Amino acid sequence: MTPVKPKRRYDSPRRAEQARQTRAVVLDAARRLFLHDGFAATTIAAIAAEARVSVETIYKAFGGKPGLVRAICASALAGEGPVPAETRSDELQIREPDPRQIIRGWGKLTTEVAPRVAPILLLLRSAAATDPQMAALRAEMDTARLARMTQNARNLAKAGHLRDDITVEQAGEVLWTYSSPELYELLVLERGWPAERYGTFIADAMTAALLPPQPHASREPAP
């Protein structure tokens, strides 16, 4: 008998890379169209045409507009480079003993992430006013961001860094506020602040709100 040839594996690295590239192209096309035309006016068919894929491909991969928006935001929140911004933040909190350096690091990550994600979140806010699906997605993402910020606050508290007069929940709400797309909208989009100035402001404001003041070194009177 002629031996039966084994079937090719469908999870080969080449197929996985092709799928990753197709996903990236679709998300890039969707982001461009959403920002240019808005959520309501952008159809799945238009995104498929822009990305040169089938409508079915998009539905299979993302399940429609809410899934696309969720994936765009997840990609934006990862920041730049091979290591996601969230992972870099976690590693910073583990290795850095100085809470001011941790918060300064958060400010730097903000300059990287906010320009990528805030415009999409602001569009989502507008769409949520008339689209129940988008309203549910906005609530989901706000809840997830609050949970993430509360975990960051909990980490500060466990390390003994928080001020005595602020709870973990209150600190999480402070971080949630300073990471909001609305603040980015006010200072960067409306007032024209550079990203670096915005990130420094965020870090300074969070430091003042969450950490006890640094003791001033006493000076001996000159002889």
N, C-alpha and C positions, 0 to 999 in steps of 0.2 A: 504493500500500500504506500501511496505517496503521502509523506507526512504533511499534516495540515499546518500551513504557515500561521504563526501567531498573529492575531490582529494588532494593528498599530495602537499604541496607547494614545488616547485623546487628550491626555494632560501633559503633552510634551512641552518642554520649555519654549519651543518656537510658537506653538499655538497659544500658550499663555502670554507670551510677549505680544503677539498679534492682537489678542483680546485686550491687553492693557493699552496698546496704542489706539485701538478703535475707541475704547472708553474715553481716553484722553481727548481724542479728536471730537467726540460727541459733546463732552463737557465744555470744551473750548468754544465750540459752535453755539451751544445753548447759552453760555455766559454772554457771548457777544450779542446775540439776538435779544436776550432778556434785557441787557443794559441799553440796547439801542431802541428796541420797540416796546419794552415792557412785558410783563407776564401774560396779560390778557391777550395782547395782539400776537404773541409768538405761539405758533402751533407746533405740534410734534412733527407734522409734515415739513414745516419750514426748517426745523432743526435737522431733520433727516436729509433734506436737500443740501443744506449748508455743509453737513458733515460727510455727504456722499455715502450714506448708509440707508438701509431700509427702515421704514417706520416700525416694522416688527422687531428689528434689532434693538431699537430704543426701548420699546415697551418691555421686551424680554429682559433687558439689562437694568432698567430703572423704574418701570411700572408707570410712567407718565410724568407730568410736570413736578409734582411734589417730590418724587424720587430724584429727579434731575437736580432740583434746587438743593435737596439734602446732600447729594453727592458733590455739587459745586462747593457748598459751604465746607464740607469735610475736607475737600482738597485744599481750599483756601486756608483753613485753620492749620493745616499741616505745615504751612510756611514754605520756605525755600530749602533746597538741599535734601540729602537722603534721610536725615533724621527728623521726624515730625516735631513741630514746635512744642506740643504737649509733652512729648518724651524728654525733650531738652529741659523743659520747665521742671519736670519731676526729678531729673538727674541733678539739676541745679539745687533743688531743695534738699536733696540727700547729701550732697558733698559740701555745700557752702554753709559755714556756721554763722555768718554775719547776715542778719535779716535785711539790712539795708542793701547789701549786694544782691540778695535774692530779688528784692523788689526792683532794684535797678535793672536786673536781668529781665524781669517781666516787662519793664518799660521798653527795652530793646526789642523783645519779641513782639510787642505791640506795634512797633514801627514796621515790622516785617509782615504781620498778619492782618492788621486792620485795613490797610489799603486794598487787600485782596478780598476780604469777607464783608466789610461794612457796606459797600455799595449794593451787594446782593441782599443783605439783611434789610437795608432801607427800602429796596424794591419790594421785598416780601412784606414789609410793614404796610406799604401802600396797597398791595394786592389783597392783604388780609381784610381790608375794610369792606370788600364786596365779595370775596371768594371764601366760602367756608373751609375748603380744603387748605387754602393758604393760611387762614386764620388758625386752624388746628396745627399746621406745621410751625407757624410762628410761636405759638404757645409751647409746643414741644421743644423747640430750639432754645427759647428763653429759659425753660425749666432745666434743660441740660446744662446751659451755661451757668445758671445759678448753682446747680449741684457741683459743677467743676470748681467754681469760685469758693464755695463753702468748704470743699475739700482742701483747697489751698489755705484757707483761713484756719482750718483744723490742724493742718501741718504746722503753721506758725504757732498756734496755741500749744501743741504738744512739745514744741521746742522751747517754749517759754518766752516767745517773742512778743505776743500781743500785749497791748496795754491792759491794765487790770480792770478798767471801767468799760470794756467792750467785750461782748460775747462772741462766740464763734459765728452764730447766725448773723449778728450785726456786721461782723467783719466780712462775711461772705457777701452780704448785700452791698457793702462798700466796694468790694472788688467787682461785683456784678455791675454796679453803676459805672465804674471807671472803665470797664471793658465794653460798654454799650455802644452800638453803632450811632446812637443819637448824639453822644458826646463827640464822636469823630465827625459827624455831620456839622455840628456847630463850629468846631474849632478848625478843622482842616478844610472841609468843603465850603463852608460859608465864610470863615475868617481868613482862610488861606494859609494856615500855619504849615510850615514844613513838617514832615513826618518826624524828624529828629526832635524838634521842639515839642511836638505833641507827646512823644514817648517820654521825654524828660519831665514834662508836666505831669503825666500820669504817674510816673514813679515818685515824684516829689509829693504829690497829693496823697497817694496811698501810704507813703511813709509817715506823713504827718497825721493821717487819720487812724493808723493802726498801731504804730510803734510808740513806746515811751520816748520822751525826749532824751537826747544824749547828754550825759553830765558834762558840764564845762570844766576843763582842767583849771584848777586854782593856780593863780600866779603869786609867787612870793614877791613881796615888795622889794624894790631895788635898794641896795645898801646906800 
